[in-house]
Amino acid sequence: MGGPFQTLWRVLLLLTAASFTSVHCQSPCGDTTLSVSIPEYPGISEHPQGFPIPTNEQARYRALLVPTTNSGLSVTLKESDKTPGIDPNNIFRLEWLPIPNANGFYLTMTRGFDRDGFLVASDDDLNTLEFEMECNDPAVLQNGVPQISFHNILIQLVDDNDNAPQFSAPSYSIQVNELTPVGLTVFRSASATDLDQGNNKLIEYFMTSGSSSLFNGQNVFILPTQDNAIVVLNQPLDYEAMLRQTGSPALCLYNMNITATDRPDNFPPLSSWVYLNITITDGDDLGPVFVYPSCPASQFKPCVQAFYDASIETGATGQLTFLPVPRIPGAERQTVVIKARDGDALNEPVTQGISRVSATSLKVVVQATEETFNAYTEEAVFTLSITPNNQFDPVLTTNSGGFTAYILENSVASTAVKTTTALDVPFRFIVTDNDVGPSDSATYDITLSPGTTFAVEENGFVRLVTPTLDYEAQQVYVYTVTVTEVGTPNPRSSTASLTVSVLDVNDNAPTADSFVRIASAPEGDYTVPGNRLLLLNLGARDNDRSDPNNLLNYTVNGVQPTTGLNKYEVDDLGNVYLIGVVTAGEVYTLQTTVSDGGTPSLSTNIAVQVAITSSGNPPPRFAASQYTVYVTDRVPVGTRVWNIPATGPGDDHLAFSITSSLPNANVFETYRDPVEGDAIRTVKPLNRETVPVYTLTLLATETTNAARSASATVTVSILDIQTNPSIASNSTYLLCLSVMPSLMEAGAGATDETTKCPRHLLAAGMSTSRICLYNPLTLISFIVKWSIVPRAGHNHTTDFCAVLQKLLTIC
């Protein structure tokens, strides 16, 4: 509605929905932003967008913009940079009007403008227009120049309820079967939309019977609520009655009118309507009806009323031949034709028959009516004795109503299959036979083909014969079931198909190609989120083939050494990740457990050995986050207290500093010894009685990249001066230690590399004499006999304390 003219404006205006800001000054025209409301022009549906509004109608589309008695102001509408390409003077007229008690400049819409878009949604609605206004008061001068101000003009287009609701289709047609229950919804596809705004677009629905309908459907079909056009059947339907009245199935229908009306607040409501054609179709609600021909009789006598006895066989239909008793002269044999038709208009074929199950004898009354004015009527009564002749095949049914049974794969011999997966009711075959009456007895043989694994008992239960079921090998067994009469001259039989579904049992523990996995990883810090390192996948699987028996859960139960407990994790897919800080030369053994989701759950353990390798350019790193150093008091200033064990891209590229000390006494400093490397030494005297313990924060920084650094806490414990005699030469101390296999190589003696002992300890005379290995697959326990050889200039007690401290740190 509105054509290309409106489309261009709407696109441009929608692109300028952001608020307008400008620099303004105090003006006789008022605020910097002036807002008015003007109704949309409702004639756009008859005229194109921009159609001139007749002069006598323009007062309705006028709003006071600037209240003022100063008619000498000069005001001009201008384009806004918010709405480029649209000249407001083509749409509106701005003029001063001397209206009593409301003098001022009025904004009048001179050309029609439609607020409503083409879409039901409000996305393309045009609710606001935005322009600029220049205000000039020639009577007021500033520095000899008339005062000029600029204002934002916001025009709110008010909806005028100029759109009637529109249905999504010109008409609707449905078919409803006469057997449809009362209260059932038969139609819900009719819907209408309104392009107006607010309450003007709210819709309510009404339904009436159409004037062209042969049948009044006013109360047959109803709308339960006016909020939507949902049609509900309110009264029973009768197709046969409608067909008898019209004579044609095409006329068995109701023509309904559905009306959609909007609900405006201050405007007359608008409406539209559509046809709903409801065609009624036939349902099978009537049984067969017998049709009797007229009884043969003479011209002047009615039919002879007589009782007849006759014997017929089951299954005979259509025509009965009998011998009359008593005999009628000339009528030793008489034939009566019995016909039937469907009472429904569908007129489906009707099968006639006599069933042994229904009765052993039938009494038939045939009524004959003359086609004369008097229409005399007579009845003939037949008593028919029915003898069985094995007319019907036996029929197989089951106690579950279906032919699928269930059994667990670990079932033992003689286990009965069940009706459901709940395994609570045994499955059983049931045989019915229309040749067998309530008081008759019959025997049947039920067999399965192929005749393996399962068999049917005489009572109809199906049991397992060969207990070799394996769900992983075969989940379904399909059999042809044959039921055969036993003890009849011409035994009849029938077949059915039986499906036995084998149910999975959690009889397979998770497995893997290898239960000891080997991996390696470069040293580094993998604690940063998103920086974890994938080492390997455990490669576990479960040979069970159904959920939850084959669903796997992974856990890390232990890590040796225990310092690696929080450095590894495994996800739901069995991927093993490194998530901690590791150093080259470390070796960890992970004990992982893979469990399935069965009940009870089965599990398998997989060991993972991880060797940490050098990364080539590792960041600065301390072997531990905390260290304890022992030093005696009153040592000379400048005494080396501790060799710094940090590693990095090379000794020449690491700088060490003490960033904090508790207490803050500046007693220690870092320095680099050309032989021993980086170390901490004293710069002030130590006195245990004054300060027994210092806590230092040591920072290692890469000299070529200050962002790469590491820190550690060093606790310096001051020892009292020893009064005991010095340790004699070649004194021997026995220590029992336990370490991971990564620290030792089986069969080799301890070396500087394998024990990770600092160089200055070995220089002080520490050596290893023997190593004993035990349990190489888990922990390696070894006994190290340390000998300390005195060296000139060394306090043996101090060195020995350092040795003990180092050993404890290593292990």
Sequence and secondary structure as in RCSB ss.txt:
>XXXX:A:sequence
MGGPFQTLWRVLLLLTAASFTSVHCQSPCGDTTLSVSIPEYPGISEHPQGFPIPTNEQARYRALLVPTTNSGLSV
TLKESDKTPGIDPNNIFRLEWLPIPNANGFYLTMTRGFDRDGFLVASDDDLNTLEFEMECNDPAVLQNGVPQISF
HNILIQLVDDNDNAPQFSAPSYSIQVNELTPVGLTVFRSASATDLDQGNNKLIEYFMTSGSSSLFNGQNVFILPT
QDNAIVVLNQPLDYEAMLRQTGSPALCLYNMNITATDRPDNFPPLSSWVYLNITITDGDDLGPVFVYPSCPASQF
KPCVQAFYDASIETGATGQLTFLPVPRIPGAERQTVVIKARDGDALNEPVTQGISRVSATSLKVVVQATEETFNA
YTEEAVFTLSITPNNQFDPVLTTNSGGFTAYILENSVASTAVKTTTALDVPFRFIVTDNDVGPSDSATYDITLSP
GTTFAVEENGFVRLVTPTLDYEAQQVYVYTVTVTEVGTPNPRSSTASLTVSVLDVNDNAPTADSFVRIASAPEGD
YTVPGNRLLLLNLGARDNDRSDPNNLLNYTVNGVQPTTGLNKYEVDDLGNVYLIGVVTAGEVYTLQTTVSDGGTP
SLSTNIAVQVAITSSGNPPPRFAASQYTVYVTDRVPVGTRVWNIPATGPGDDHLAFSITSSLPNANVFETYRDPV
EGDAIRTVKPLNRETVPVYTLTLLATETTNAARSASATVTVSILDIQTNPSIASNSTYLLCLSVMPSLMEAGAGA
TDETTKCPRHLLAAGMSTSRICLYNPLTLISFIVKWSIVPRAGHNHTTDFCAVLQKLLTIC
>XXXX:A:secstr
  HHHHHHHHHHHHTT S         TT  SEEEEEEE  GGGGTS TT B  GGGGGGGEEEEEE S TT EE
EEE  TTSTT  GGGTEEEEEE  TT  EEEEEE B      SSSSGGG   EEEEEEEEEEEEEEETTEEEEEE
EEEEEEEE       EESSSEEEEEEETT  TT EEEEEE EE  S GGGG EEEEEEE TT SS  TTTEE S 
TTSEEEEE S   HHHHHHHHS GGG EEEEEEEEEE  SSS   EEEEEEEEEEE  S   EEEE       SS
S     EEEEEEETT  SEEEE BSS BTTBSSEEEE EEEESSTT         TTT SEEEEEEEEE SSSS 
 EEEEEEEEEEE    S  EEEETTSSSEEEEETT  TT B BSSTT  SB BEEEE TT  TT   EEEEEEES
 SSEEE TTSBEEESS    TTT  EEEEEEEEEEESSSS  EEEEEEEEEEE       EES SEEEEEEE EE
  STT  EEEEE  EE S  STTTT EEEEEEEEESGGGTTSEEE TT EEEE SEE TT EEEEEEEEEESSSS
  EEEEEEEEEEE  SS   B S SEEEEEEETT  TT EEEE   BSS GGGEEEEEEEEES    EEEEEETT
TEEEEEESS   TTT SEEEEEEEEEETTEEEEEEEEEEEEEEE    S    TTEEEEEEEEE GGG  TT   
 HHHHT  HHHHHTT EE       TTS EEEEEEEEE   TT  HHHHHHHHHHHHHHH 
